[in-house]
């Protein structure tokens, strides 16, 4: 998702295109959000035909359904809803280990890399793209985790319990 510079869509796009060229495993990227400047950069780098800029979308479940892997390369985050949405959609998550992301994404559901480590991000993209079975396993685990931890009823009950404890 590229609504804000901290989301590092430029890093993601550059790494995905390099992975595609060198490993021939990543054939296209989807970028959601306001990203006009990134479109120009993609064209200038010669990867504009492989990076699809979808703009701001209301149909995120549909977009996620078209993806094999969800990537969030932020420099900082709080508690990113986008990660929970991707997990609920059964997508393996490749993200930077910032904010609450390490608490949301256990090893069984995705891969985490250090923020700003483009080489590690690229290697993780190649790893997941090159092993579809492993990516599917991580996606399935992500969906189970999302249902057990992020479901509206589960979270509502947790908040009720918390409020009962503090009153």
LINQUI-V738328 format. One record per residue. RES is the residue in one letter. SS is DSSP state (a for helix, b for strand, c for the rest). D_FIRST is the distance of its C-alpha to the first C-alpha in whole Angstrom. Layout:
res->RES ss->SS d_first->D_FIRST
res->RES ss->SS d_first->D_FIRST
This chain:
res->X ss->c d_first->0
res->X ss->c d_first->4
res->X ss->c d_first->6
res->X ss->c d_first->8
res->X ss->a d_first->10
res->X ss->a d_first->10
res->X ss->a d_first->7
res->X ss->c d_first->9
res->X ss->a d_first->7
res->X ss->a d_first->11
res->X ss->a d_first->12
res->X ss->a d_first->10
res->X ss->a d_first->11
res->X ss->a d_first->15
res->X ss->a d_first->15
res->X ss->a d_first->14
res->X ss->a d_first->17
res->X ss->a d_first->19
res->X ss->a d_first->19
res->X ss->a d_first->20
res->X ss->a d_first->23
res->X ss->a d_first->24
res->X ss->a d_first->24
res->X ss->c d_first->23
res->X ss->c d_first->21
res->X ss->c d_first->18
res->X ss->c d_first->18
res->X ss->c d_first->15
res->X ss->b d_first->11
res->X ss->b d_first->9
res->X ss->b d_first->6
res->X ss->b d_first->5
res->X ss->c d_first->6
res->X ss->c d_first->9
res->X ss->c d_first->9
res->X ss->a d_first->13
res->X ss->a d_first->14
res->X ss->a d_first->12
res->X ss->a d_first->14
res->X ss->a d_first->17
res->X ss->a d_first->16
res->X ss->a d_first->16
res->X ss->a d_first->19
res->X ss->a d_first->21
res->X ss->c d_first->20
res->X ss->c d_first->21
res->X ss->c d_first->18
res->X ss->c d_first->17
res->X ss->c d_first->19
res->X ss->c d_first->16
res->X ss->b d_first->13
res->X ss->b d_first->12
res->X ss->b d_first->10
res->X ss->b d_first->10
res->X ss->b d_first->10
res->X ss->c d_first->9
res->X ss->c d_first->10
res->X ss->c d_first->12
res->X ss->c d_first->13
res->X ss->a d_first->10
res->X ss->a d_first->13
res->X ss->a d_first->14
res->X ss->a d_first->11
res->X ss->a d_first->11
res->X ss->a d_first->15
res->X ss->c d_first->14
res->X ss->c d_first->12
res->X ss->c d_first->15
res->X ss->b d_first->13
res->X ss->b d_first->9
res->X ss->b d_first->8
res->X ss->b d_first->7
res->X ss->c d_first->9
res->X ss->c d_first->10
res->X ss->c d_first->13
res->X ss->c d_first->14
res->X ss->c d_first->12
res->X ss->c d_first->15
res->X ss->c d_first->14
res->X ss->c d_first->11
res->X ss->a d_first->11
res->X ss->a d_first->8
res->X ss->a d_first->10
res->X ss->a d_first->13
res->X ss->a d_first->12
res->X ss->a d_first->11
res->X ss->a d_first->14
res->X ss->a d_first->16
res->X ss->c d_first->15
res->X ss->c d_first->17
res->X ss->c d_first->14
res->X ss->b d_first->15
res->X ss->b d_first->13
res->X ss->b d_first->13
res->X ss->b d_first->12
res->X ss->b d_first->13
res->X ss->c d_first->16
res->X ss->c d_first->15
res->X ss->c d_first->16
res->X ss->c d_first->17
res->X ss->a d_first->15
res->X ss->a d_first->18
res->X ss->a d_first->20
res->X ss->a d_first->17
res->X ss->c d_first->17
res->X ss->c d_first->21
res->X ss->a d_first->22
res->X ss->a d_first->22
res->X ss->a d_first->19
res->X ss->b d_first->17
res->X ss->b d_first->17
res->X ss->b d_first->17
res->X ss->b d_first->17
res->X ss->c d_first->18
res->X ss->c d_first->16
res->X ss->c d_first->17
res->X ss->c d_first->18
res->X ss->a d_first->17
res->X ss->a d_first->20
res->X ss->a d_first->19
res->X ss->a d_first->16
res->X ss->a d_first->17
res->X ss->a d_first->20
res->X ss->a d_first->18
res->X ss->a d_first->16
res->X ss->a d_first->20
res->X ss->a d_first->21
res->X ss->a d_first->19
res->X ss->a d_first->19
res->X ss->a d_first->23
res->X ss->c d_first->24
res->X ss->a d_first->22
res->X ss->a d_first->25
res->X ss->a d_first->23
res->X ss->a d_first->20
res->X ss->a d_first->21
res->X ss->a d_first->23
res->X ss->a d_first->20
res->X ss->a d_first->18
res->X ss->a d_first->21
res->X ss->a d_first->22
res->X ss->a d_first->18
res->X ss->a d_first->19
res->X ss->a d_first->23
res->X ss->a d_first->21
res->X ss->a d_first->19
res->X ss->a d_first->22
res->X ss->a d_first->24
res->X ss->a d_first->22
res->X ss->c d_first->20
res->X ss->c d_first->22
res->X ss->a d_first->23
res->X ss->a d_first->26
res->X ss->a d_first->26
res->X ss->a d_first->24
res->X ss->a d_first->27
res->X ss->a d_first->29
res->X ss->a d_first->28
res->X ss->a d_first->28
res->X ss->a d_first->31
res->X ss->a d_first->33
res->X ss->a d_first->31
res->X ss->a d_first->33
res->X ss->a d_first->36
res->X ss->a d_first->36
res->X ss->a d_first->36
res->X ss->c d_first->38
